[in-house]
Amino acid sequence: MAQLDTLDLIVLAVLLVGTVAYFTKGTYWGIPKDPYAGSYSAANGAKAAKTRNILEKMDETGKNCVVFYGSQTGTAEDYASRLAKEGSSRFGLKTMVADLEDYDYENLDTFPDDKVAMFVLATYGEGEPTDNAVEFYEFIIGDEVSFSGGGGEAEKPLSNLKFVAFGLGNNTYEHYNSMVRRVNTALIKFGAVRIGEAGEGDDGAGTMEEDFLSWKEPMWAELAEKIGLEEREAVYEPIFGVTEREDLSPESNEVYLGEPNKNHLEGHSKGPYNAHNPYIAPISESREIFTVRDRNCLHMEIDISGSNLSYQTGDHVAVWPTNAGKEVDRFLNVLGLSEKRDRVISVKALDPTARVPFPTPTTYDAAVRYHMEICGAVSRQFISSLAGFAPDEASKAEMSKLGSDKDYFQEKVSSQYLNIAQVLESVKSSTSWSNVPFSIMIEGIHKIQPRYYSISSSSLVQKDALSITAVVEEVRIAGAEHVVKGVTTNYLLALKQKQHGDPHPDPHGLTYNITGPRNKYDGIHVPVHVRHSNFKLPSDPSKPIIMVGPGSGVAPFRGFVQERAAQAKAGENVGKTILFYGCRRPSEDFLYKDEWDTYAQALGSNFELITAFSREQAQKVYVQQRLRENAKEVNELLQNQKANFYVCGDAANMAREVSIILGQIIAEQRGLPVEKAEEIVKNMRSSNQYQEDVWS
């Protein structure tokens, strides 16, 4: 037998490796990756970005403009995406959108002067950063900021950084747009050069969209001048590619029909459950707590036993909604997709820095029903982007006018609270808008966001179940033919109706796919996660508390009183507990009317319920007036016993007035100037003696 030389052995080895590789492809290597597996990785603490060095990422992908966002509800993320898209299409910038939590910021001092950073920052709660912006915020405003080059404030280490800033805030909160203001100040302190004004959008005044539009035009003009950009005619360049899959059907195991990630698709979801990964929770109880026929308020008990979800009294529960079938049908019909609603599609990012906002492959129906905020507010900018796809010249002209004329848009769209499908119907209902690419709808419509509700139970009393108290939303608009219905609260009402034996629930004429994708929710489950809050009882139960919570604002206070009643029953020393509660009439909408007596029996004279019924008598009475009537006791508890003061409910009117009245009470009862009393209230907020859980 001939001897094998070294070359023969090498050739044989290569052939052997090649053979093994061929027969193991798809089993041990070359395995197709689930395009949305990253969402589950993110749920377990992994970062979506391959590198946490933003400059490396920009260099790898050839970008010269990064738009960072700090977003809680998705609005700031949407504005960031719009800026990036406009920068690319109008000015030829190589843009990318970046989640603030995906990167580190010590190397901002090496940011080159031929690149631009944009910051779109929402202010959350009482002047706090959004969850995804906490690390960045704490770094940039910290007392001892340490950049990679070691320079401090005196060395101006960010002198090469050109930046743009826009903030999203609400003037009904004390710390209006504090996030963008503080970040702007910090960046300039370290030498960064801002281009344009630091824009501020005001959700409280209802002008957020117009604030954004009026800010961005002069910003673009100044940016173009500073870095030599030339404006060109904007042409739609898709960020996502949408491919119809003839090789797959909705019954295929790998097709997502509304499941939020791969583990849910495969039927074995596991924690940790959070904003990326909901728990499909059983609804153990649901009931109506209004006693009138034309309004609904729901009480629901959500079972979280065995999920490893936990909460503390005062936390929030997030409910992941589903769009109503009527609106899904309207949307698909107006785009000419009704016949193809169950067609399987794959969505692929055409830009390496873009993320597909939902798992694919999926169907048109599932994408619209479970993932797209199709009932959300519409922007003029989005209307303008659709004009070129209108079915005829008249429709194109109308869309262009809506997009360019602020007053006309307000009259026809904003004041009527139309969603995007309703706008398209109103412009041209006789012909479908089949020329509109589905990709532009994915890009222009928010990803549907969980809705947050104050938990209305005590974790001490029921650690394995949490309560929701929710008024079902229905807004009638003067002169409009339609009624605006809350997406999530009507979904919850449908679940309640199903649990009470209605085989085909249709609250307010709406139907929902309440059994969920592949019947995984079987009609009595709801996707949820818990968000922790700073709205908390004092650690010492003997400390007095004063609570102001009219309407459904009483929700967290039910949990507070429930907890203190349990502590009193257990023999603990529980301090004075005062609740100011208001509603229309005690016979109609007095929430948990029968429970308060039970808590009073446990707490004795330390519990006081002070009510205000706005429509029980000729002259309306509100909790603000009751607070003033009890000025002496309120001041004594605050001044001498350091009571905690809590407010929950409407931020725009009630909460603002309560704050003003409290200042007046302190001034009058202590003989102080109003300015000094207002300073005391401000200090109470800073020390968490005064806490708010409010919404607008």
N, C-alpha and C positions, 0 to 999 in steps of 0.2 A: 504493500500500500504506500502511495507517495506521501512524503512528508509535507505538512502544511507550513508555508512560511508565514512571516508576520503580516504581510499584505493580505494573504488569504484569510487569516483570522480576523483582520479588521473588516474585510468585506462581508464575511459571514456574520460578524457581530452587528454590522449595520443592517443587513437583511433581516436578522432576528428581531432587532429593535423596531424596524419598520413594520414587520408583520404583526408584532404584538400591539403596536400603536394603532394599526388599521382596525384590528378586531376589537379593541377596547374603546375606540372613539364613541363618545356619547354615553359611555358607562363610567369610565374613570377620568376621562378628560374630554374637552370640547363639548361639555354639557351646556345646552342653551340655558341662559340665565333667565329667571323670571323677571320681567321688566319692572315689577313693582315690589320685588323682595326687599328693596332698600327701605320701604316704609316700615317694615317690621324690624329691620336692623336698627332704624332710627328709634323705634319704640323701645329698644333694649339698650339705648345709650350710644349706639354707634353713630358716627357722623357721616352724612351723605357725601361730603367732599372727600376726594382721595388724598388731598393735601390740605393742611390747615394754613398754609402759606399763600395768602391771596396773590402776591406778586408772582409766585411760581405758577399759580393757576392761570393768571392773565397771560403770562409769557407762553405757557404750554398751548393755550387756545388762541393766541394772537389778538387779545383784547386790549383796548386802550381806555375803556371806560367801564367802571363797575358801579352798579346801583345797589347799595346795601338797603335792606329793609328791617325795621323792627315792627312786627305786626302781631296783634292779638286776635283780631276777627277776620283778617284777610284783606282789609281795605288798603292798608299801607303796602302790602305785597302787590296788590293790583296796581296801585299808582306807580310803584317801582317798575313793574313790568311795562306799563304804558310809557314811562320815561325812556326805558331801554329801547323799546320798539321804535319810538319816535326819533330818538337819537340816531338809530341805525338807518331808518327809512328816509328821514329828512336831511340828515347831515353826514351820513356815511361813517359814523362812529362805529367802532367794533365793540359792541356793548355786551355786558353780562349782568344778570341779576343774582344777588348773593344774600343768603340768609345770614344775619349777623352771628348766629351761634355756630356757624360752620367754620369760622376762621379765627386765628389769633391776630393780635394787633400791635405786638411789640415792634414789628418791623415797619410800621407806618412811616418811620423816619427815613426809610430807604425808598419810599414811593417816588418814582421818577417824575420829573416835571413835564413829561410829554403824555402823561396819563391823567385821568380825572376820576375822582371818587364822588359819588352822590349818596346822600343819606336821606331816606324817607322814614321818618320816625313817629310812631304813634305814642301818645302818652296814655298810660293805663291807670285806672283807679285814681288815687289821690297823688298824682304826680309821679307815679312809678314807671319804670321801663316795662315794656312788654316782656313776656317770659323769655322770648328768644333773644332779647337785647340786654339781659341782665349782666352777663359777663363783660360785654363790651362797655356798657355804661359804667360799671364799677371800675373797670380799668382806666377809662379815659378821664373820669372825674376824681380818681383816687388821689390821696394826699401825696403819695410817692410813686408817681408814674415812672416806669422804667422802660425806656425804648432800647432797641438793640444796640444803638451807638452810645448809649449811656448818658446822653444829654438831657438836661432838665429844662425848666422854663426859661432860664436866662440864655441858654444856647439856642433856643428856637429850633428844636430838632425837626419840626414838620414844615420848615420853610419851603420845601419843594412840593408840598401837597396842595393841589388845587381841589377845592371841594364845593359841592352844591348841597343845600339843605332845605328840606320841606317837612313840616310837622303837621300831625293830625291831632286835634284836640277838641275840647268841648268847654265853652266859656261858662257853663253852669257849674264846673268844678273849680275849686279854689286855685289849683296849680295848673292853670290853662297852658297847654303846650310846653310844659316845663322840660320835657325830654329834649326837644329840638333846641330850646333856648340854652340849656345847660351844656349840651354837646357842642353847639356852635361856639359858646364861650370858651370851652375847654380847648377845642381845636385851634381857635385863634390865639389863645394864650400860648400855645406851643409853636406858633409861627405859621400855621396853615393859612392859605389865602382863599377866602370865600368868593365865589363868583355869583353875582346876583344877590338879591335879598334872601334872607332866611325866611322862606314862606311859611305861613301858618293857615291851616284850614280849620274851620269852626263848624263842627257837627251840631253844636248846641243851637246855633243860629240857622242851621239848615243850609249853609252856604259852602259846605266843604268842596263840592265839585267846582263851583264857580271860583272859589278862592284858589283852587289848584290851577284852573285854566288861566286865570288872570295873572298868576305868579309865573307860570312856565314860559310865557312868550318873551317877556323881557329877559328872563334868565337865559333862554336859548340865544337871544340876540347878543348878550354880553359874552356868553361862552364862545359863540362863533367868532366874535371879534378878538377875544383873548388868545385863542389857540388856532385861529386861522381856518375855521370851518366854512364850507360853502354850502348853502342850502340848495337842495335839488327837489324836483317834484317827487313827493312821497309815493312809492309804489308798494303794494302789499307783497311782503316777502314772508311766507309762512314759517313759523317757528317749529311747527309740528307737521309731520307727514301722516296722513290718514289713508290706510289701505284696507279695502274690503277683502275679507278672507273667504274664498270659495271652498277652501279645504277644511273649514271648521264650521260647526253649528252650535247653537246655544246649549245643546246637550253635551258638547265636548267637555271633558273634565278640566281642561286647562283654561276654559273661558270664564272670565269673571262676570257674574250677573248682579254685581252690587257688593260683593264681598270686599272689605277694605284692604285686605292683604292676603298673602299666600297661605298663612296658617288658617285663616277663616275659610279660604277657598277649599282647603283640603279637609276641613271639618274638625280640626283639633286646635282651636285657638288657645293661647295661653298668655299669661301675664309676663311682664307688668303691663297693666292696662292704663292707657293715658291718651293724650291728644292724637297719637298716631295709631292707636290700637284699642278699640272699644271693647268693653265687656258686654256680651249679649245677655242682659239681666232679665230674670223673670219679674213680672209685675204681680206682686202677691195680693194687692188690693187696689181698687180704684173706686172713687165715688164723687158725686156732684155735691158741692157744698154751698152753692147759691140756692135760693128757694124761689127764683123767678124763672119763667120759661124762655125769656128772650136773651138771657146772658148765662154764661157758663163759667164756673171756676172748679177746677179739678183738684182733688187730693189723691195722690198716688203713693203707694208703698213699693219701693224697688228693693228686691232681695239681692244682697251682695254676698251672702254667705258662700264660702268656698272659693271666692274669687281672689282673695288676698287684697281686695280693695278695702281701704279704710278711710274714715273721715273723722273730723273733729267738728263739734258743734260750731256752726257759723260758716262752714265750707260751702262750696258750690258743686252742684252736679251738672255735668254736660250731657245733653241729649243730642244724639246724632239723628237729624231729621231725614225724612223721605219726601220728595216732591209729590204733590197731589196729582192723581191720574189725569184730571181735567187739564192741568197746566202742561203736563208731559205731552198729552195729545195735541194741545194747541201748538206747542213748540215744534213738534215733529211735523205736524200738518202744514204749518206756514213755511217750513223749509222743504216741503215735498218729500219728507222722509217716512211718512206713515207706513207706506208699503214695505219699507226696508227697515222697520224699527228693530226687527230681530236679526238683522244681518250682522255677522261678526266683523269687527274692525280691529286692526292693530294701529296704535298711535305711537309714532317714533319721534323723538326729539331730533330736529335737523341741525341744531346747534349743540355742541358738546357741553355747554354750560347750562342748558335748559333742562327742566324736569317735567316729565309728563305728569299732570296733576291727579291721575287716577290709574289704577292697574289695568293693563291690557294683556291679551286680547279681551275685548268686551263686546257689547252690542250698542247700537245707537240708543236704544231704550234704556239700558242700564246706566250708560254714561249720563244721560239727561235726568233720569229718575233719582239716582243716588249721589251724583257727584257734582252737578252743575247748579249754581244759584240762579235758576231760570226766573225766579220771581223777584229778584233783587232790583234795586234802582238802576236806571240806565243813564249812561253819561253821554253828553253831546259829542265827545270825542269818538266814542264807539259808533254812534249813529253816523258820523261823518265817514268812518272807515267802511261802513256798509253801503254807502251811496253808490259806489262803483259797481256793485253787484245787483242793483235794482232791476226788476223785470222790464222796465220801460223808462223812457226819458222823463215822463211826468213824475214817476215815483222817484227817480234819481234827483230831480229838481227839488221835490218835497223833502227828501232825506238831507240834501245839502243845506236847505233852508233851516231845517231843524238843528242841524249840526253847527250852523254858523250864527244863528240869531238867538241870542240868550233869552229874550223876552218871549219869542214865539215858542221856543222849547219849553219854557216855564208854563205857558198857557196850555200847550197841547200834550205835554208829557209829564213834567214834574208834578204839576198841581193835580193831575189825574192819577198819579201813582201807577203809571203803566209799566209793565215789564216789557222785555225786548220783543217777545212774540206779539203782544198787544200793539206795540208800536208798529211793527211790520204789517199787522192786520189792518190797522187804522190807515196806513199809507196806501196799501194795495191788498185787498182781501180776495179779489176774484182770481188772482193768479198766485201760484206758489213762488216763493223766493228761492227757487232751486239752484240759482247761480251762486248763492252764498256758500263758500267753502265751510265745511264743518270745522276745519282747523281754526278759522277766524273766530268761531263761536267758543271753542275751547280756550283760545287765547284771551278773548274779550270778556268772558263771563267768569266771575269768581268761582273758585271751588266752594261748594256748599260747606258752611261752617257749623260746628256744634253750637247749640244755644245753651246758655248757662242760667241756672236757677238756684236761688238761695235754698239750701237744704232746710226743711222745716221740722226737723226732728233732732233729738239729742243723741249723740253717740254714746253717752253714758247709759242712756235708757235702752237704746236699740242699736247696738254696734253692727249687727248683721243686716240691717235694713235702713234705708234712708227715705225720707218723705219729700215729695214735690208738691208745691202749691202753685197753681198756674191759672191765671185768667185767660180764657180762650179769646184770642184777638180777632176782632172784626171791625173794620173801619169803613163807614159810609161817607162817600165824598159828594158834596153838593154838586148837582148837575151831571154826575157820572152815572152811567148805566150799570157799572160793575161795583162790587163790594170787595175791598181789599181784606184778605183773610190771612191770619198768621200761619206760616208754614208749619211750625213745630207744634203749636198749641192745638191746632185742628188735627194734626197727626195723633197727638196724645188723646184727644177726644174720641177719635176713631178707635184707638186701642181700648179705651174705656167702654165704648159701646159694644165692641167685640167681646170683651170679657163679661159683659152683662147679657150676653145671649143673642145679640144682633148678628146674624150670619153675613150681612152685607152692609156694614156701617158706612154712612155717607154724611158726615157732619157738614151742615151748611152747603149741601150739594156736592161735597168733595169726596172722592174715593181715594184710598191709599192701598198700596201693595203691602199691607201690614204683616203678611206672613213672611216678608223678607225674601232675599235671594234664595232660590231653591227651597223655599218654605222653612228656612232655618230659624225664623223668629216665631213660627207657628201662632201668630196672632196675639200672643200675650207676653212677648219679650220686647225689649227695647235696647238699642246700643247706647251705652253710657260710659263715662269716666268721671273721676272726681278731680276737681281743682281746689287746692288748698288756698285758704284766704287768711288775711290778717284781722278779719272781723271776729273778735274773740271775747268771750267772757273773761273777767278778771280771774287770775289763778286762785285768789283767795275768795271763797264764796261769801264771806262775811262783808265784803265790800259792796256798798249799794250800787244799783244800776238804774238808769233812767232810759227808757226806750220809746222812740217815736216811730210808729209804723202803720200808717193808714193803708187800707186796701190790702193787696197782696204783699205790701211791704211788711206785713206782720209775720211773714213766713219764717225768717230766722229767729224772731222773738218767740214764736211758739216753741222752737227748740231750746232757746235760752230759759224760758219759764219752766218748760218740761224738765230741764236738767236741775234747776234750782229747787223745784218741788221734790225731785227724787233725793237730792242732797238733804233737804229738810227732813224727809221721811227717814233717812238713814241716821238722823241725829246730829247732822252738822249744823253749825251756826251760819245761817244764811241771812244776808243783809237785806235792807229794804229793796223791793223790786217793783218799780212803777212802769206801767205800760200805757202810753197814749195811743189809742186806736180810733180810727175813723172809717166810716163807710156811709152809704146813702141812707139806708133805713135798717133798723134792727130786724125787721121781718123779711128782708130781702137778701142782704149780702154781709151779714155779721159773721165773719169767718171764725170757725171753731167756737161758736157761741156757748155750746154746752160744756166745752172742756175747761173754760176759765174758772168755773166754780170748783171743779175738781182740784185744780192747781191751788186755788185760794184756800181750800180746806187743808192742804199740806203746808202752805206757807203762812197761813194765819194772817195776822194784821200786817205782816211784812210785804204782802202783795196788794197792789192797788191798781185797778183797771179804770182808766179815765177815758170815756168815750166821747166821740163827736159824730153826730149824725147830720149829714149835710142837707138832707131832704125830708127830714121828719117834721120840720116846722117851717114857718114862712121865711124866716131868715136863715141862710145857710151858716152852719157852724163847722169849723175845721179844727184839726189837731193843733194848729198854730195858736188858735185862740185859747184852747184849753191849756196849752203850755203857759201862756201869759197869765191866765186866771190862777195858776198854781205857782206863781213866780216865787213866793216866799219859801215854800218847801223845796222847790227845785234848787234855788240858790243855796239854801242851808245844806242840802246834801252834797252839792258840788264844792262849796267852800270849806265846810267843817268836817265832812266825811270823805272827801275826795272821790265822790261817786263817779262811775264811768257813764258817759252820755253817748247813746247810740241813735242813729237815724237810718232808716231803710225805706226806699221808695223813689218817687219822682225827683230827679235832680234839678230840673229846670225851675220848678215852682216851689213845691213843698219844702224840699231840703234846704234850698237857698233862703226861704223865708224863716225856717226854723233857726238857721244859723244867725240871721239878723236879730230875731226876737230874743234868742239866748243872750246875745250881746247887750240888748236893751235891758233884759232882766238883771244881768250882772251890774250894769251901770246904775240902774234905779235902786236895787237892793243894797248895793255897797257904797252908794254915793260917789260914783266915779264918773269921770268924763267918758263919753261914748267911745272915743278913740282908745282909751286905756282898756275899756271892757272888750273891745274888738281884739286888742292885743292879747288879752287873757284867753279869749276863745281860740285865737291862732296858736297860742302856746299849748292849749289843751289838745289841739289836733296834733301838734308836733310830738307830744308825749304819749299819744294814743289814749288819752283820757276821753277824747271826742273821736268817735269812729263812725264812718259812713259806708253803707252798702247801697249805692244809688245807681240809677240808670236814667237815660233821657229818651 
